Amino acid sequence: MDLSLLNSFHLDVLKEIGNIGAGNAATALAKLLNKKVEMKVPQIRIMGFSEVNEVLGGAETPVVGILLAVLGDISGYILFVLEQSAANTLVNILMSKKPDEEMEYNEITLSALKEIGNILTSSYLSALSALTGLTIKPDVPALAIDMAGAILSVPAIEFGKTTDTVLYIETEFIEGKDRVIGDFFLVPDTESYIRLLDTLGAMC
Amino acid sequence: MADNIIKVGMADLNYTRHPGILVTLGLGSCVGIALYDKKIKMIGLAHIMLPWSHQAKNNANKAKFADTGIMLLLQKMGEYGASVSNIVAKLAGGAQMFSFSGSSDMIRIGQRNVEATKAVLQQFRIPVISEDTGGSYGRTIEFYSEDGRLMIKTIGYGIKYI
């Protein structure tokens, strides 16, 4: 099935998948931060590759990206993108420092960030698992601090082998009124989103 | 953005003559293939994602692959008066953004993109006169038709011209 054949009902189901996964992750993040974390309504982005670079406020925006391969009954990637200031705050809280203290990127802070990625993606995926009854697990996290475009292109390249479009289930996390903390991208491969829709009875 | 600047997206290509500038933002493992015909001051830029078209299940978009991308770009530049024998190439990108401990071939995709690009350019006897490839960081590039210089911008690794 081609991505263009997804109808609005399929998209709503995929949004709900994002909602449930990211909802669980937002709760985990709120616990880590000891702050209220809101999330926006998930967006299903089906894009041609030329648009991928423009997500996240521009291709050159520096961000922290934590990428995990998704294993088990579905495959694909989950990418958690943190604004640099939010990454800074999170690491400080985890390391019992003042939240606004300047963070240095070193082995310890990088591994703390990976661990945060691990915790949040695990809660995202375990909610998906519980919803669908499928076995869905994250692989070991990898981290990059760089241009948003370069980071987002990594899962896109995997899609490039089979299609000319990529599907991102994006959920934005907000703290307070409007401060964006980060974005979750679930990027299932073609077979996997069909399986997800199928398991939820949405493929008839 | 000035009107002589043309953006080239992922899996996309374009070409222009003096005083045009071709720009591609946030190159990761993708490779920016910059071709310059100095005689007529024409530049072409392909932003490829994958090495070989025959290895992919869907190869409809020629600009996605090193082999078909270079061929298409040369053909288009040729139609507008460029000549392969005057063209030189500069390369940027091919990084490995994430280091995985797994064994997925995704790990080496940047390197494989660069290798394929060089192999295809060699078939056309187009010399690669400079490159900034590999590493683990993203690059934004600007390619100037005026003199064929290629600007490379990074986060944390500065700006340079090749």
Contacts between the chains, C-beta under 8 A, distances in Angstrom:
chain1	res1	chain2	res2	distance
A	48	B	9	8.0
A	48	B	11	7.8
A	49	B	9	6.7
A	49	B	10	4.1
A	49	B	11	4.0
A	49	B	12	7.5
A	49	B	49	6.7
A	49	B	61	7.9
A	49	B	64	7.2
A	50	B	9	2.8
A	50	B	10	5.7
A	50	B	11	6.5
A	50	B	12	4.9
A	51	B	9	7.0
A	52	B	9	7.8
A	52	B	10	5.6
A	53	B	9	6.3
A	53	B	10	5.9
A	53	B	25	5.4
A	53	B	26	5.1
A	58	B	25	7.6
A	59	B	25	3.5
A	59	B	26	3.4
A	59	B	140	7.1
A	60	B	25	5.7
A	60	B	26	6.0
A	60	B	140	5.6
A	60	B	153	7.7
A	60	B	155	7.9
A	62	B	155	5.1
A	65	B	97	7.7
A	65	B	98	7.7
A	67	B	98	5.1
A	69	B	100	7.6
A	69	B	102	7.0
A	69	B	104	7.2
A	139	B	100	7.9
A	139	B	102	6.5
A	140	B	100	7.2
A	140	B	101	5.6
A	140	B	102	7.3
A	142	B	98	3.7
A	142	B	99	6.0
A	142	B	100	5.2
A	143	B	98	7.1
A	144	B	97	4.8
A	144	B	98	5.3
A	144	B	136	7.2
A	145	B	155	7.8
A	146	B	28	7.7
A	146	B	97	6.5
A	146	B	137	5.6
A	146	B	138	4.5
A	146	B	155	5.8
A	147	B	25	7.5
A	147	B	26	4.3
A	147	B	28	7.8
A	147	B	138	3.8
A	147	B	140	7.0
A	147	B	155	6.1
A	148	B	26	6.6
A	149	B	25	5.3
A	149	B	26	2.1
A	149	B	27	7.7
A	149	B	28	7.3
A	149	B	138	6.7
A	150	B	26	4.5
A	150	B	27	6.3
A	150	B	28	3.4
A	150	B	95	7.2
A	150	B	97	5.7
A	150	B	137	7.5
A	150	B	138	2.8
A	150	B	139	7.5
A	151	B	28	6.8
A	151	B	97	6.0
A	151	B	138	7.3
A	152	B	26	7.8
A	153	B	10	6.1
A	153	B	26	6.9
A	153	B	27	7.8
A	153	B	28	4.4
A	153	B	29	6.7
A	153	B	30	5.9
A	153	B	49	7.4
A	153	B	97	7.7
A	154	B	28	6.1
A	154	B	29	6.7
A	154	B	97	5.3
A	154	B	98	6.2
A	154	B	106	7.7
A	156	B	10	6.7
A	156	B	49	7.2
A	157	B	29	6.0
A	157	B	30	7.2
A	157	B	49	5.1
A	157	B	50	6.7
A	157	B	106	7.3
A	157	B	109	5.9
A	158	B	106	6.3
A	160	B	11	6.8
A	160	B	49	4.6
A	160	B	50	5.4
A	160	B	56	7.1
A	160	B	64	5.7
A	161	B	50	6.6
A	161	B	55	7.6
A	161	B	56	4.8
A	161	B	57	6.4
A	161	B	58	7.6
A	162	B	56	7.2
A	162	B	57	4.8
A	162	B	58	5.5
A	163	B	58	5.7
A	164	B	11	7.4
A	164	B	58	6.4
A	164	B	60	6.3
A	164	B	61	5.1
A	164	B	64	7.4
